[in-house]
Structure formats: C-alpha cells, structure tokens
Amino acid sequence: MIKKQKSNVLQTAFANFYSLSKRMNGIKARALLLVFVLFCGASFAAAQTDDNPRAEFFAGYSVLGINYEAAPPAFPQPVIVAFDGKQFLNKGVNVSGTYYLTKRFGLTADFSAHFKTNNTPLTNGNIEDKIRILNVLGGPQYKFRNSSRVTPFVRGLAGVAVTSSKLKVMSSFTGEDTSSSTDFALALGGGVDVRVNKRLDLRVFQADYNPVFLSGGNELGFGKSRADNVRFSFGVVLK
C-alpha cells in the first residue's frame, strides 16, 4: 500500500512537471527536469536507508607515533643510517571501507599515509629528510551496534607497510639518497562512532597498535626488528 501511494505521488508530480514544462522554453524545462530527477533520486536513496547499513566509508585526519627514525647523516654523505630509537609523530590521512556480512561483523580495507620532513642546518646549507609511511591493510571488523547513538568497534587488520626516506643535501655539496622497505604490518585496535543521522557518523576516536616487522637487510639500515607504531585517527563515516 505504501509503495503504491508513493508511486501515485511520483506519477502526479511528473504529470504536473510535464504540464509546466510545456509552458516554458527548452533551457528552463531541462533545468527543471534536472531538479526533478535529483529530487527523485534523493527521495529514493532516503527510502533505502536503514539503521544497519551494509557498507560504510571512513575518511579522516591521522597521526602516527613510531619508534624508529633515520637519523641525519654525517655531512657530506647523504645516506640512511641505522636504527635511532626516537619517538615522533607523522601527520597524515586514514581512509577505510567496510562491508558488513551480518548486522555487526564486516570486512574492512584500510589505507593510511603519514609524512614528516626533518631539516638539519649546515654552515652553508641544509640536510632535508622526507619520511613517508604507507599502510595497506585488510581484515575483520566487529561493530557493537545498539539502540544508542554511540557505537564502539574493534578490528584486526593485516597487510604491508611501505617505509621510505629521502635525504637531500642542499649546500656547496649537493646530493640525495632514497631508501625504502616494504614489510608485513598489523593494525589491532578499535574506536567509537557517534551517530549524527542515518547517513553520517562522527568517528571521534580510533586507535590502532600498528607494528611493522622490518625484515633483515632492508634498505633503511634498521636490521631485522619490530617497529611498535601507534596510529590515532578521527573523521567522518558515510553510510
């Protein structure tokens, strides 16, 4: 009955639109048609929403705390040196998509990119070190859906992390060196989403333990070791 009533309403609206368009020139009629189609599309999309969407997309700001860093080299040789053991934050972005196989259990694909530039002053110049860390991960996610607006979730992701460093000497002597390492990585954590409406949530907090298992003999010179990184993100969730 409801679908039939909606159909009659749309038919009546289209008939009124057609009658109006006949009294207008072509450009105005096409513009009105565009508005009508957009309105119908939005109405149809709204009719398809429910409280437990099968898919969602997250995009947000992110910082990554890591416990390794390519220390500045001794001038004038721009090379990556061994493990330094420093903590610092890389600013970046984090995006993910989740498809839910059930009301609460889904599969997530996750990507993040974090960047930092270090500068070491010299007498007649500067040494620039650009660090980039990319995570490409995937795995299960469980969302504790409930009747409230607050929904926590947990997940366990696995994939690869690409860590690269580009050193560049800008002085009377110039040179540069780029090294990278692709290694197995995990992201174990979760967060909290707060519902704004049926289409939008705010991810107020997401934290992941993000270990990277550096292989022996990697170009970065760190040797075989585990980098105990921690990733924090927040942003919006579209459903």
Buried (B, 14 or more C-beta within 10 A) or exposed (E): EEEEEEEEEBEEEEEEBEEEBEEEEEEEBEEBEEEBEEEEEEEEEEEEEEEEBEEBEBBBEBBBBBBBBBBBBEBBEBEBBEBEEEEBEBEBBBBBBBEBEEEBEBBBBBBBBBBBEBEBEBEEBEBBBBBBBBBBBBBBBBBEBEEEEEBBBEBBBEBEBBBBBBBBBBBEEEEEBEBBBBBEBBBBBBBBBBBEEEEEBBBEBBBBEBBBEBBEEBBBBBEEBEBBBBBBBBBBBEB
